[in-house]
């Protein structure tokens, strides 16, 4: 077994590889991690030279040509936005900034600020020219933020490179929120990945929500814990619903298993916003989906399952 790790996209990526040729495994693993860094250099908002930083700076004034992979990713994101009724939207970063979560700890904006931000949110404000591989925005204030899909896309690209290198058994995760499996570890039918309640959970619900078998699949977990602020008696989390401009209310955590990490990353966010009511639409479009949603409060959470059963023993991992 070989384990590699690297910091990218403001998180830690870890890779576990099995095989008979350690040197070849290491080379394949390093190339996969290099690919994740390359994707960061395309999609990062915080590096002025990246394609997305340049697009956000110029697209309100002119058509901006982007590389074919970035154009296809924006097209894919547009389709996901349409299928989720706008629950997932690349332009939602304007609302995250409005609520003070981009580079800050959060604040409660005025209704007028929220209305102004919402006017700049919507994938319909992003115009695309496929023949020129170019993008422009139809109004000032629009910007693209790949925070809810970029990590999954980078993991998918890394998995492609590992497969091309002949790797048949590997597990890769980014910050533990999105995990992708190739094959299974030696002597097992699948990789086992835990979905846990947060460490500070004070409820009577077991800390381990599920142990998910993954084989040539991806698991993404979206949650409101971790980044929030208190205003009076109200708590506001960092996941903002682009349809309302308000922090998520339907759920505390959503876990989703799909073949694609790009889609599990984006659609777990949509499922978090829609709560258990989103199961039907999700499985209609993707019958293979397995999911789990936690609603209620941190002290008294309720667990809703679709194809993800509770762990059989407390020690499962």
ROFINU-595331 format. One record per residue (C-alpha): y, x, z. Coordinates in steps of 0.02 Angstrom, whole numbers, plus 32768, in hexadecimal, padded with zeros to 4 digits. Each point is the difference from the previous one (the first is absolute). Last residue first. Layout:
N
YXZ ...
***
This chain:
317
80657D1481E5 7F947F878062 8007801C80BD 80297F4E8032 7F667FC07FA4 7FEA7F827F73 80AE801A7FB9 80547F5C7FCE 7FE47FC97F4E 806C80217F68 7FD67F837F76 80987F92801F 8034800B80B5 80897FB4806C 8024805180A9 80737FAF807F 80728069806E 80307FD480B3 805F8093804B 803780477F59 80307F527FC7 7FB37F857F86 7FB5803C7F5D 7F8380867FCE 7FC27FFE7F4C 7F5E80447FB9 7FCD80147F4B 7F76801A7F81 802C7FF27F48 7F757FF37F7E 803F7F577FC3 80A5804D7FC8 80777F7D7FB7 7FB47F6E805E 7FDF80728095 80B780288018 803D7F4E7FE3 7F867FBB8082 801C808A8081 80BE7FEF7FFF 80017F73807F 7FB7807D807A 80A98057800A 807E7FF77F70 80698098802E 7F6D806B8038 7FA17FCA7F64 8090803F7F93 7FFD80A6805C 7F43800B7FEA 80237FDC7F48 8063809E7FDE 7F8B807D8052 7F617FA57FCA 80427FFC7F4D 802680B97FF1 7F6380298063 7F987FA97F7A 7F507FBA801D 80407F888086 7FF67FF480BE 80917FB38061 803B800E80B4 80927F998040 8059801480A7 80807FA28069 80087F607F99 806C7F717FBD 80AA80378044 803280917F90 80B480398011 80807F937FA3 804E80107F53 7FAA7F5F7FCE 7FA180287F60 800680BD8018 7FA27FEE80A6 802F8096806A 7F8380748055 806280668080 7FE37F908097 807C7F948060 7FE57FD180B7 80637F6F8049 802F7FE180B6 80A780577FEF 7FF480737F6A 7F688073800A 7FD7807E7F7A 7F6680237F97 7F9D808E7FB3 7F53801C804D 7FAC7F597FED 80257F937F69 7F5D80267FA8 7FB780287F55 7F4F80427FEE 7FB7803A7F5A 7F4980187FD4 7FC280477F5B 7F5B7FF37FA6 7F7B80707FB0 7F957FE4809B 80577FC5809D 7FAC7FB08097 80877FBA8074 7FF1800880BC 80697F718043 807E7FCE8084 7FE8808F8079 80767FF48095 7FA17F6A8042 80707F67801E 80347FED80B7 80B2802C7FD6 806880988032 7FFF805B7F58 805980A78016 7F80805F7F96 80177F8B7F6E 7F707F8C7FD2 7F7C805A7F9D 7FB57FFC7F51 7F72807D7FF8 7FBC80517F62 7F4680167FDF 7FD280597F5D 7F727FAF7FA3 7F427FFD7FE8 7FE380958071 7F93809D7FFE 808480707FB2 80AD7FB07FFF 801F7F717F86 80457FEC7F50 80BA80237FEF 80657FAC8088 80BA7FDA800A 80687FE8809E 80AE7FB88015 80567FEF80AA 7FA88097804D 809C80697FDB 7FC080177F4F 7F437FFC7FF6 7F7B80527F95 7F447FF18010 7F89805E7F8D 7F517FFF7FB5 7FE2800D7F44 8078808C7FCF 7FE7802F7F4A 80AD80487FDE 802F7F637F9E 7FD07F9A809A 80738069806E 808E7FEE7F83 7FEE7F437FFB 7FFD7FFA80BE 80A480608006 804F7F847F87 7FC47F6E8069 80448053809D 80AA80187FAE 80037F497FCD 7FD47FCA80B0 808B806A8048 807D7FBE7F81 7FDE7F47801D 80617FC38098 807D80908006 80217FF97F45 80B87FD08010 80607FCB7F66 80BA7FDD8003 80747F6E7FDC 80B1800B8047 805A7FE67F5C 7FB77F807F89 7F897FF17F6D 7FA180A08026 7FBE80727F76 7F5780477FCE 7FBF80677F6E 7F5680297FB6 80567FF17F55 7F817F877FB3 7FE07FAF80AB 80B57FD18023 800B7FBF80B2 80867F9D805D 7FFF7FFD80BF 80627F6E804B 7F677F907FEB 7FAA8073807E 806C7FAF8085 807880428082 80BA80237FE5 80397F50802F 7F928011809A 806F808E803E 809F7F987FF4 7FAB7F6D8059 7FC18073808A 80AE80488019 804B7F508008 7F7E7FC8807F 80358094806D 7F8D80948015 7F91801F8098 7FE480BA8017 7F72807A7FE0 7FC780AB803B 804A80627F70 7FD380647F64 7FD97F627F9F 7FE97F81808A 80B47FC58012 7FE07F487FD6 8068800F7F61 7FA1809F7FD2 7F5B7FA18006 80547F747F9D 803280787F74 7F4F80478004 7FBF7F587FC1 801580327F49 7F4A80307FE5 7FC97F4F802F 7F657FC2805A 80147F518047 80537FD27F5A 7F8C7F727FD2 7F6A8070801D 7FC67FFE7F4B 80B180217FC0 801880938075 7F5780477FD1 802D7FF47F47 80A78059801E 7FA880888063 7F8B801F7F6D 8095800D7F8A 805680798078 7F6080678005 7FF57FFE7F42 80B480417FF3 7FDA8089807F 7F6680357F9D 80627FFB7F5A 808B80728040 80A97FAD801B 80907FDD7F89 809C7FB7804F 805C7F727FA8 80B480058037 807F7FD68087 7F967FA88084 7F7380797FDB 805D809E8031 7FEA802980B8 7F617F9C801C 7FAF804E7F67 803180AF8035 7FB57FE680AD 7F677FB47FAD 7FE580917F88 80148081808A 8091807D7FFF 80607FB38092 7F718013807B 80087F778084 7FC87F6A7F9A 7F5980527FD9 7F9F7FBC7F6B 7FE6808F7F85 7FFC80958076 7F917F9A8074 7F887FEA7F6F 7FF880BD7FEB 7FDC801580BA 7F6F7F867FF0 7FC180617F69 800380A38063 7F927FA98081 7F827FD97F76 800A80B17FBE 7FDF804380B0 7F687F8F8011 7FB880347F58 801480B98029 7FB47FE780AC 7F6C7FA27FB9 7FE280877F7D 7FFF80858088 7F8F7F998071 7F7C7FDE7F7A 7F777F8E8045 80697F668020 805F7F998080 80BD7FED8008 80767FC28088 80B87FF07FD3 80967FE88071 80B17FCD7FD0 8085800B8085 809F7F9A7FEC 80B4800E7FC6 7FC97FF47F49 7FA380A58015 7FAE8065808B 7F5A80527FD3 7F4D7FFA803C 7F5580427FCC 7F547FE2804A 7F5F80467FB5 7F527FC2802C 
***
